[in-house]
């Protein structure tokens, strides 16, 4: 009986880990910046990964964000709001070359924004 309980607990923990995977949905690039928005995971909270390369030094940051949609507004952008950043992208406007869209990354600490070229990942 004890072995059956242990096996069931192990099976549950393995299946919970398998479901805790984030899937990239948006990828962006800019001047020394690469941004990936991933959704899914066990909690369902979107995660934004920002990779920077400045003067040969690379750094990476992960931010949990809240997805905010402007209800009832035609052509409204999609906004991901995190503690230190805000990322905005609009998929209702016509796309640029190769289906790209313009995204804006705003850093709340430095009060600076960066324009990125983004594409939805399928």
Secondary structure in CASP SS format (residue, H / E / C, confidence):
PFRMAT SS
TARGET T0000
AUTHOR 0000-0000-0000
METHOD secondary structure of the structure
MODEL  1
X C 1.00
X H 1.00
X H 1.00
X H 1.00
X H 1.00
X H 1.00
X H 1.00
X H 1.00
X H 1.00
X H 1.00
X H 1.00
X H 1.00
X H 1.00
X H 1.00
X H 1.00
X H 1.00
X H 1.00
X H 1.00
X H 1.00
X C 1.00
X C 1.00
X E 1.00
X E 1.00
X E 1.00
X E 1.00
X E 1.00
X E 1.00
X E 1.00
X E 1.00
X C 1.00
X C 1.00
X C 1.00
X E 1.00
X E 1.00
X E 1.00
X E 1.00
X E 1.00
X E 1.00
X E 1.00
X E 1.00
X C 1.00
X C 1.00
X C 1.00
X C 1.00
X C 1.00
X E 1.00
X E 1.00
X E 1.00
X E 1.00
X E 1.00
X E 1.00
X E 1.00
X E 1.00
X E 1.00
X C 1.00
X C 1.00
X E 1.00
X E 1.00
X E 1.00
X E 1.00
X E 1.00
X E 1.00
X E 1.00
X E 1.00
X E 1.00
X E 1.00
X E 1.00
X E 1.00
X E 1.00
X C 1.00
X C 1.00
X C 1.00
X C 1.00
X C 1.00
X C 1.00
X C 1.00
X C 1.00
X E 1.00
X E 1.00
X E 1.00
X E 1.00
X E 1.00
X C 1.00
X C 1.00
X E 1.00
X E 1.00
X E 1.00
X E 1.00
X E 1.00
X C 1.00
X C 1.00
X C 1.00
X C 1.00
X C 1.00
X C 1.00
X C 1.00
X H 1.00
X H 1.00
X H 1.00
X C 1.00
X E 1.00
X E 1.00
X E 1.00
X E 1.00
X E 1.00
X E 1.00
X E 1.00
X C 1.00
X C 1.00
X C 1.00
X C 1.00
X E 1.00
X E 1.00
X E 1.00
X E 1.00
X E 1.00
X E 1.00
X E 1.00
X E 1.00
X E 1.00
X C 1.00
X C 1.00
END
